[in-house]
Amino acid sequence: MTDDDLAAPTTDDPLTVFKEAFRRHAAGVAVVTARDAEGTPVGFTATSLASLAAVPPLATFNMARTASSWPAVAETDEVIVHLLGLRNRDLARRMAGPAALRFAGDHWTDGPNGVPLLDGVTAWMTGTIVERVPVHGSAVVVVRIGTGGVGEDDDALLYHDRHYLRPVHLDD
């Protein structure tokens, strides 16, 4: 392959390559909630949620160890993973915004084990953290899925190039 075969100009800067490539990679949107050591609710919007195994049911998410929610995730064993649909776009923005405002309001209740459960999500799953793998300044968190529930069906909420989007069904 020659440089003429490439669809776009190249760069030798790994950070630029990384950012530009992942801006073009759409991802589903989830929110992970927990409680910190004082019992304060914490949570964050995640686009790194992935299934790891069906038996036993394991999922992973990644987060920076400098994130405001990291101390809670580092200390607790219990989380709730919320899958967001199109109708949850404002919730995704709220949970990605200032930490002090994430739980202001009546959009959540105490869920199983007292972990914050967000209202109106497409699906939710309790999880027990079974491993935290530090990788540079981040961590891969492995969660064993427990109980959960599904909400009203909705199109997936996608995040792509710093915007929330809806999927387009191509099979119809």
C-alpha positions as a Markdown table, in Angstrom:
| # | Residue | x | y | z |
|---|---|---|---|---|
| 1 | Met | 0.0 | 0.0 | 0.0 |
| 2 | Thr | 1.3 | 3.4 | -0.9 |
| 3 | Asp | 0.4 | 6.7 | 0.7 |
| 4 | Asp | -1.7 | 7.5 | -2.3 |
| 5 | Asp | -3.9 | 4.5 | -1.4 |
| 6 | Leu | -4.8 | 5.9 | 2.0 |
| 7 | Ala | -8.2 | 7.6 | 2.4 |
| 8 | Ala | -6.9 | 10.5 | 4.5 |
| 9 | Pro | -3.5 | 12.1 | 5.3 |
| 10 | Thr | -1.5 | 10.3 | 7.9 |
| 11 | Thr | 0.3 | 11.5 | 10.9 |
| 12 | Asp | 3.1 | 10.1 | 13.0 |
| 13 | Asp | 1.6 | 11.5 | 16.3 |
| 14 | Pro | 0.1 | 8.6 | 18.2 |
| 15 | Leu | -2.2 | 10.8 | 20.2 |
| 16 | Thr | -3.7 | 12.4 | 17.1 |
| 17 | Val | -4.1 | 9.1 | 15.4 |
| 18 | Phe | -5.8 | 7.7 | 18.5 |
| 19 | Lys | -8.2 | 10.6 | 18.9 |
| 20 | Glu | -9.1 | 10.9 | 15.3 |
| 21 | Ala | -9.7 | 7.2 | 14.8 |
| 22 | Phe | -11.9 | 6.8 | 17.9 |
| 23 | Arg | -13.9 | 9.9 | 17.0 |
| 24 | Arg | -15.0 | 7.9 | 14.0 |
| 25 | His | -15.9 | 4.7 | 16.0 |
| 26 | Ala | -19.5 | 4.8 | 17.2 |
| 27 | Ala | -20.1 | 3.3 | 20.6 |
| 28 | Gly | -23.2 | 2.5 | 22.7 |
| 29 | Val | -23.7 | 4.7 | 25.8 |
| 30 | Ala | -24.0 | 3.4 | 29.3 |
| 31 | Val | -23.9 | 4.8 | 32.8 |
| 32 | Val | -22.2 | 3.1 | 35.7 |
| 33 | Thr | -23.4 | 4.0 | 39.3 |
| 34 | Ala | -22.0 | 3.2 | 42.7 |
| 35 | Arg | -21.7 | 4.6 | 46.2 |
| 36 | Asp | -18.5 | 5.9 | 47.7 |
| 37 | Ala | -17.2 | 5.0 | 51.2 |
| 38 | Glu | -19.4 | 7.8 | 52.7 |
| 39 | Gly | -22.5 | 6.5 | 50.9 |
| 40 | Thr | -22.7 | 9.3 | 48.4 |
| 41 | Pro | -24.0 | 8.3 | 45.0 |
| 42 | Val | -21.5 | 8.5 | 42.2 |
| 43 | Gly | -21.8 | 7.7 | 38.5 |
| 44 | Phe | -20.4 | 8.4 | 35.1 |
| 45 | Thr | -21.3 | 8.0 | 31.4 |
| 46 | Ala | -19.3 | 5.2 | 29.7 |
| 47 | Thr | -18.8 | 4.3 | 26.1 |
| 48 | Ser | -16.4 | 1.5 | 26.9 |
| 49 | Leu | -18.9 | -1.0 | 28.1 |
| 50 | Ala | -18.4 | -4.5 | 26.6 |
| 51 | Ser | -19.5 | -8.0 | 27.2 |
| 52 | Leu | -16.7 | -10.3 | 28.2 |
| 53 | Ala | -18.3 | -13.6 | 28.7 |
| 54 | Ala | -21.8 | -15.1 | 28.9 |
| 55 | Val | -20.9 | -17.9 | 31.3 |
| 56 | Pro | -20.3 | -16.6 | 33.8 |
| 57 | Pro | -21.9 | -13.3 | 32.8 |
| 58 | Leu | -19.1 | -10.8 | 32.8 |
| 59 | Ala | -18.8 | -7.3 | 31.4 |
| 60 | Thr | -16.0 | -4.7 | 31.4 |
| 61 | Phe | -15.7 | -1.0 | 31.3 |
| 62 | Asn | -12.7 | 1.3 | 31.3 |
| 63 | Met | -12.1 | 4.5 | 33.2 |
| 64 | Ala | -9.4 | 7.0 | 34.1 |
| 65 | Arg | -8.1 | 6.6 | 37.6 |
| 66 | Thr | -8.2 | 10.4 | 37.8 |
| 67 | Ala | -12.0 | 10.4 | 37.2 |
| 68 | Ser | -14.1 | 11.8 | 40.0 |
| 69 | Ser | -15.9 | 8.4 | 40.3 |
| 70 | Trp | -12.7 | 6.3 | 40.4 |
| 71 | Pro | -12.3 | 6.4 | 44.2 |
| 72 | Ala | -15.8 | 4.8 | 44.7 |
| 73 | Val | -15.2 | 2.2 | 41.9 |
| 74 | Ala | -11.8 | 1.4 | 43.5 |
| 75 | Glu | -13.4 | 0.9 | 46.9 |
| 76 | Thr | -16.8 | -0.7 | 46.3 |
| 77 | Asp | -17.7 | -4.1 | 45.1 |
| 78 | Glu | -21.2 | -3.2 | 43.9 |
| 79 | Val | -22.2 | -1.2 | 40.8 |
| 80 | Ile | -25.2 | -0.9 | 38.5 |
| 81 | Val | -24.7 | -0.7 | 34.8 |
| 82 | His | -27.4 | 1.2 | 32.9 |
| 83 | Leu | -27.8 | 0.8 | 29.1 |
| 84 | Leu | -29.2 | 4.0 | 27.6 |
| 85 | Gly | -31.6 | 4.5 | 24.7 |
| 86 | Leu | -32.4 | 7.4 | 22.6 |
| 87 | Arg | -34.8 | 8.9 | 25.1 |
| 88 | Asn | -31.9 | 9.0 | 27.7 |
| 89 | Arg | -29.8 | 11.5 | 25.8 |
| 90 | Asp | -30.2 | 14.2 | 28.5 |
| 91 | Leu | -29.4 | 11.6 | 31.2 |
| 92 | Ala | -26.2 | 10.7 | 29.4 |
| 93 | Arg | -25.2 | 14.4 | 29.3 |
| 94 | Arg | -26.1 | 14.9 | 33.0 |
| 95 | Met | -24.0 | 11.9 | 34.0 |
| 96 | Ala | -21.0 | 13.2 | 31.9 |
| 97 | Gly | -21.3 | 16.7 | 33.4 |
| 98 | Pro | -20.2 | 18.1 | 36.8 |
| 99 | Ala | -20.1 | 15.4 | 39.5 |
| 100 | Ala | -22.1 | 17.7 | 41.9 |
| 101 | Leu | -25.1 | 17.8 | 39.6 |
| 102 | Arg | -25.3 | 14.1 | 38.5 |
| 103 | Phe | -27.7 | 13.1 | 41.2 |
| 104 | Ala | -29.4 | 16.4 | 41.8 |
| 105 | Gly | -33.1 | 15.7 | 41.1 |
| 106 | Asp | -35.5 | 12.8 | 41.1 |
| 107 | His | -34.2 | 10.8 | 38.2 |
| 108 | Trp | -33.0 | 8.0 | 40.4 |
| 109 | Thr | -33.8 | 5.8 | 43.4 |
| 110 | Asp | -31.9 | 3.4 | 45.7 |
| 111 | Gly | -31.6 | 0.2 | 43.8 |
| 112 | Pro | -30.4 | -3.2 | 44.9 |
| 113 | Asn | -27.8 | -3.0 | 47.7 |
| 114 | Gly | -28.5 | 0.7 | 47.9 |
| 115 | Val | -26.7 | 1.4 | 44.6 |
| 116 | Pro | -28.3 | 4.3 | 42.6 |
| 117 | Leu | -30.7 | 3.0 | 40.0 |
| 118 | Leu | -31.5 | 5.5 | 37.2 |
| 119 | Asp | -35.1 | 5.8 | 36.0 |
| 120 | Gly | -36.3 | 5.2 | 32.5 |
| 121 | Val | -33.3 | 3.4 | 31.1 |
| 122 | Thr | -33.5 | 0.7 | 28.4 |
| 123 | Ala | -31.9 | -1.9 | 30.6 |
| 124 | Trp | -29.9 | -2.2 | 33.9 |
| 125 | Met | -27.8 | -4.9 | 35.5 |
| 126 | Thr | -26.3 | -5.2 | 39.0 |
| 127 | Gly | -22.7 | -6.0 | 39.0 |
| 128 | Thr | -20.1 | -7.2 | 41.5 |
| 129 | Ile | -16.6 | -6.0 | 40.6 |
| 130 | Val | -14.3 | -9.0 | 40.4 |
| 131 | Glu | -11.2 | -7.4 | 39.1 |
| 132 | Arg | -9.6 | -4.0 | 38.5 |
| 133 | Val | -6.7 | -4.1 | 36.1 |
| 134 | Pro | -4.6 | -0.9 | 36.2 |
| 135 | Val | -3.3 | 0.1 | 32.8 |
| 136 | His | -1.1 | 3.3 | 32.8 |
| 137 | Gly | -3.5 | 6.0 | 34.3 |
| 138 | Ser | -6.6 | 4.0 | 33.6 |
| 139 | Ala | -8.2 | 0.8 | 34.7 |
| 140 | Val | -10.2 | -2.0 | 33.1 |
| 141 | Val | -12.9 | -3.0 | 35.5 |
| 142 | Val | -14.4 | -6.5 | 35.2 |
| 143 | Val | -17.9 | -6.9 | 36.6 |
| 144 | Arg | -19.9 | -10.2 | 37.2 |
| 145 | Ile | -23.5 | -9.4 | 36.3 |
| 146 | Gly | -26.2 | -10.3 | 38.7 |
| 147 | Thr | -29.9 | -9.3 | 38.6 |
| 148 | Gly | -31.3 | -6.6 | 36.4 |
| 149 | Gly | -34.3 | -5.4 | 34.4 |
| 150 | Val | -35.4 | -4.0 | 31.1 |
| 151 | Gly | -37.3 | -0.9 | 30.4 |
| 152 | Glu | -39.3 | 0.3 | 27.5 |
| 153 | Asp | -37.8 | -0.7 | 24.2 |
| 154 | Asp | -35.9 | 2.2 | 22.5 |
| 155 | Asp | -33.3 | 2.6 | 19.8 |
| 156 | Ala | -29.8 | 2.5 | 21.1 |
| 157 | Leu | -28.1 | 5.8 | 22.0 |
| 158 | Leu | -24.8 | 6.1 | 20.1 |
| 159 | Tyr | -21.8 | 8.4 | 20.7 |
| 160 | His | -19.8 | 9.3 | 17.7 |
| 161 | Asp | -17.5 | 12.2 | 16.9 |
| 162 | Arg | -18.5 | 14.0 | 20.1 |
| 163 | His | -22.2 | 13.8 | 19.3 |
| 164 | Tyr | -25.1 | 11.6 | 20.4 |
| 165 | Leu | -26.8 | 9.8 | 17.5 |
| 166 | Arg | -29.5 | 7.3 | 16.7 |
| 167 | Pro | -28.8 | 4.2 | 14.7 |
| 168 | Val | -30.2 | 3.8 | 11.2 |
| 169 | His | -31.6 | 0.3 | 10.5 |
| 170 | Leu | -30.2 | -0.9 | 7.3 |
| 171 | Asp | -32.0 | -4.3 | 7.1 |
| 172 | Asp | -35.4 | -2.8 | 6.5 |
